[in-house]
């Protein structure tokens, strides 16, 4: 329970619990193959957002769901830190991983939506969750204590929040557009790099030879992939074990490392990784993702889902790396190999057969330098965008804090006090036919 000081609350407000204004969640309904109702799953609501990005058909579902009506608030109880909340404007069924809070004449539904969105509530819900995949129950969140304004002031608060959030929305949309432009610019730089346009004038000025068409296999000194049966070597520490998920951002990401301990003279030494090696995901969701090993690793090996590519000494491995991640270069070819003809992934022959135009080693190094210069400029703008997104998110939470402490809109002495509202809710529950009164709390 979160405490409150009655002396500090705004005029006309009252200390309340979520369960005081919302006595229970909507009931679940069984699966129904004949249902015409739409279905909202956890993936249909974006994290830390009210945005609904899609829906499905409840008739396709094999298990019960949480029924909702227009005006109800849908709250994601699985992993509360994801902060998935939506206020429905149609009738439907949500995943059982949602708690549906029914609309009521006694509170403003959008006020409740914003109440649950504030960081204070997210932290409270997490403290009441349990399990490896943390979930919270309605009884767990019904004890959330907050300052309740009069109903009319709830509506004024919502109106003010939505006006201010709309301004923030516009700023964040502008940031997203900048990020999309950066992504396009990055690919345009890579396209110019792999087709020769990036260094065309430089090449002519230095009287360098024209590029030659080859297959990647001609540059390969060593190409292999990890072996099966590594599970018996897993260990809490030891040699790094590089998996497909370590390559999902087209870079070697070891923030979530795995380790293996190998016996001496093990066959695993064949897959030992060195500085300058290229790594390509050959199976799974991250297939075609590529990384270059730019640091010295004391001891590291690749899994069966990762191809290890070592090039000849007269080839710049960074140039080949950028070629493989460029959509206009190797990425599209690898994707065609992986997804064409029903193939679930890549084989090592596919990698060898990738075609590329190869400049001289001197020009390869010039291209790498120019790409890196462009990437550095892009990174500066990306960091700025991320900073502004974080600042906008913090400002939203600051606005919500003001809203739920009475500092966002002025109080109106003619509003019905929240204490009277709570009394009316209590009376309505006591007299409603067929309803069970909640047990009074001490």
N, C-alpha and C positions, 0 to 999 in steps of 0.2 A: 504494500500500500504506500502511496506517496502522500506525505503530509501536506497540510495547508494551514496558513495562518489567517483566520477569519478577519483579523484586524487589518490585513493588507489587501484584501480583495476589493475590487471596484464596487461602487454603489450599485445596489440592485442585483449583484451577482451572489452565487452561493457555491459552497463546496459540494461536489457531487461525485459519484462513481459512474463509470460507463454503464454498469448494470442498473443504475437508478433510472436512466432514461431509455435504455434498451434492455428489457427484461430477459430476452432469450433470442437465440439465432433462429433463422428459418429452418424448417425441417428438411431432411434429405428425402429424395424420392427415388424409387427403384429404377433400374434400367428398363427402357421401353423401346423395342425395335420399331414400334409404330409411331413414336413421338415425332411431332413436327417442330419441337422447340429447338432453338439454337443452343450451342454448347460453348462455354468459355473454359479453356484449359489454362494451366499455369503459364504456358508459353505465350498466351494471347495478351497478357498484360506485361508491359515493359517494367523492369526493375526501377524502383525509386520514381515511379511515374503513375499517373492516372490513365495513361494512354492505352486504349484497346487497339491492338494491331491485327486482329482477325477473330474468327470464330469457326466452329465446326457444327456438326449435327449430333444432337443427343442420341438419336436413333442408332448411331454407330457405336455408342459406348456400351461396354459390358458390365459396368458397375454403377452403383447409385451415385447421384450427384446432388449438389446443393441448389435447391430451387430458389429463383429470385423473381421479383416483380419490378416494374419501372419505379425508380426512386430508391430502391434498396442499395445499400453500400456493400460491395464485395471485397472482402479482406483476405489476402493470402496468408494462411496460417503456417505454411511450410517455409522454413528459413525466413523468419520475420524480418531479418536484416535486409532482405530484398525489397521490402516496403512496396508491395504490389497492392494497389487499391484502385477501385473503379466504382463509380456510381452509375448504375444501369439506367438506360432509357428505353428498355424493352424487356419483355418477359423471356425467361430462359432458364438454363441449368448450368451451374458452374461445377468444376471439378470438386470432389470431396476435400481437396486441399484448400478450399476457400471456406471462410465463415461468412454467411450472409446476414447482414444486420438490417432488419426490416424498417422501411420508412414509417414515419409516424407524424401525427399532427402536433406532437409535443416537442419536436426538435427539428432543426433544419438539416436535411440530409447532406448538403454540401458542407455545412459546419462540421458534421461528424466526419466526413471524408478528410477534411483538413486537420481535424483533431488527431486522427490516426496517422496522418502523414508526418507530423512533427517528430523530431529526433527524440524528444522526451518519451513519446509513446513507443517508438521503435525499441529504445533501450529497455523500457519496461517489459515489452512483449518478449524480447530475447531473454530477460531474466526469468520469465515464466515458461520458457520453452524447454524441451528435453529431447534426448535421443541423438543418434549419430547424424540423422537428418532432422535438425531441430524443428519441432512443431509446437504450436501453442493451441490450447483449447479455449472455447468461449469463456468457460469459468475462470480461466487464467487471466484473461484480459478484462473481464467484467469488473474487477476490483481497481482498475486504473482510476486514480483520483485526479480531478481537474477542477478548474474554476468555471462554473456554468453561468453564462450571461442570460439575460432575458431573451425570449424568443425573437422579438423584434430586433434586438441588438445582434443576435446571431446572424440575421439576414443582412444587416448593415456590414457586419464583419466579412461575410462571404462576398458581398459586392465589392468591398475594398480590396480583399485578397485577390479576387479575380481580375480586377483592374490592374493591380501591381504585377501579378503573375503574367498577365498578357504582355506587359512591357518586357519582362524578363524573357518570355517565350520568343519575342521578336529578336532580341539580342542573341539568344542561344541558337536560333535558326540561322542567323547570319554567321555565327561561328561554325555551324555544321556545313554551310555552303563553302566557307573558306577551307575547311578540312577536305571537302570533296575536290575542290580546285587543286589543293596541294597534292592529293592522290593522283589526279589527272596529270598534273605537271611532272610528278615523279615518273610516271609511265612514259610521258612524252620525252623526257630526258633519256630514259633507258632505250626507248625506240630509236632516237637519234644516235645513241651510243652504239647500238648493235647493227644499224644499217649504214654506218659510216659518215652520216651527216654531221655528227657532233665535232668531228676532227677533220672534216674535208679540207678546209682552207689550210689548216696546220700541216696536213699530210702533203699537200701540193707544195707548200712553202719549204718543206724539209725533203722534198723529192724522194718520198718513201714509196715502196712498191704497193701495187693494188692488192686488195684483199683476195684471199683464195677460198673457194668453197670446199669444205671438208665435212666429215662426220666426226662427232666428238670422240669416238673410239680411237681416232688417229692420235689424239693427245693424251690418251690414257696410259699411265704407267702401271696402275694397279686398280682393280675394281672388284669389290666383293660386297657381301652383306653379312649381317650377324647370323649366327647359328641358332637353331632351336635348342630347347633344353637348358636354358640359362637359369630357370627357376631354382634349381638345386644349389645355385651359387649365390642367390640373393643374401645380402648381409646388411646390418645396420651401418657399417662403414667399410671402407676398402677402396677398390677402383671404381671410378665413375662408370655408370652404365647409361649410355645415351639412347633414349627412346624417341618414338615419333613425336610425342607431345613436347619434347625439348626443341623441336624445329618448327612449331606451328606458326611462328611469326616471321619465318624466313631468316631466322638468326638462331644461334645456339644459346638457348636460355636454360641455365642451370639453377634457377631459383628453387626448383622442386627436384632435387637430385635423387637418383637411386644408386645403389652400390652393389658390387659383386666381389666375392673373394674366390680367386681361381687357383687351382693347384699348379705347381711348377710344371713347365713343359706342356701346358694346356693348349688345346687346339684354338682356344680363344685368342691367343697372341696374333693370329691371322687378322683379327678385326681390331687390333689396337690402333687408336686414333693418334695422328700427329698434327702438329701445327701446319697449316696450309691445306689440309685435306678438305674436300667438299663432301657434305653429307646430304643425301636425298631421301625423303620419306617414300617408300615403295609400296606400302599397303596402309589401309585404314583411312580415317576421315581426313588426315593431313597429307594424303598422297600428293606428291610433286613438290611439297615444301622443301626448301633448300637452305643450307647454312654453310658458312665457311669457318673453319677453326682458326681464329686469329690470335690465340694465346697458346702458350705451352701448357699442356695438361700432363700432370705427373704420370697418371695411368688412367686410360679411359678406353672403353670398348663400345661397339654399337650393337643394338638389338637386331633381331631378325627382320624388323620392319624398316630398317634404315640401311641404305646403300652407302658404301664408303668409296669415294672416288679420289685417287691420287694421280696427279698429272705429271707429265714430263717436265724436266727442269727448265726447258726453253719456252714454257708457257706461264703466263701470269694467272694464277688461280683465281685472283679477285676479278679479273676480266671475265673469266668463264662463269664465276658465281653470278655476276650481274647479268650476263647473258641468260643464265638459267632462270632467273627470277623475272626477267622482262617478258611481258605478255607478247611482245612482238618478236621475242627470241625463242628461248627454249621452253618457257612455261607452257605456251600453247601446244607445242609438240608433245611435251610430256603428258599434258591433260588428254590429248587425243589418243595417245598410247594407252593411258590408264583407263579411260572410260569408253573407248571404242571397242566394238565387237564383244561387249559384255565382260571385258576384263575387269577384275576387281582391284587390280593394282599394276605396278610396273615390274618388269623383270630387268635384269642387268643388260640384256641385249637391247632393250628399248632405249636405255641410257646411251649405249654406244652408238645407236643409230640416229641420235639427234643431229640435225644438220646446222652448221653455222658458217658464217663468213669470218675468216680469221685474218686480222691485220698483223703487221710485224710486231715483235715483242716490244719494241720502243713505242709503237703507237698504242698497244694494249695498256702500257703503263700510263701514257698520257690520258687515255680514255678513263682509266680508273681514277686518276687525279681529278679530272673534270667532273665525273659523277660524284665523287666524294664532296667536292666543293658545292655542288648543287644540293646534295643530300643535307649537308650542314646548314645551308640556308633554309631548306624546308623544315629541318628539325627545330630551328629557332622559332619559326612561326607556329609549328605544332605545339611547342612548349607554351607559347603565349596563349594559344587557343585552350589548352588544357587548364592553364591558370585561370583564364576568364570563366571557363565552365565551372571550376571549383568555386570561384568567387560568386558566381550567380547562384549556385546551390546553397552556399553559406548565407547569402542574402535572403533566399526563400525561407530558410529556417529562422533567420532573425525576424523576418516579417511575421512568421507564424508565432514565434515567441511573444511578440508584441500583441498579436491578435488575441492570444489566450491568456493574456494578463491585463487586458483592458486598455492597452495603450495605442491601439490602431485606429479606433473610432471613438468619438465622445459618447458618454452615457446620456440617456434621456430620462429624466425623472418621471415621465408619464408612462414609461414602459412597465408592464406587469413584472414585478420582481421575480427572480428565479426561484426564490423560496415558495412563492405561490404556484409557480409552474410545477415544481417538484411535488407540492401538496396535491395538485390536480392529477398528476400522474399516479400518485399513490392511491388516491380515491378511485380513479378509473380502474385500476387493477383490482382493488378490493371489491368493487361492485360488478365487474365484468362477469357475465355468466360463463361457466365452463372453464374458467381460468384458475390456476392454482396460485395462491399468493406466495411470493418469495419470503423465505424465513427472515425475520428481522435480524439485523446485525447489532451486536452489542456496541 
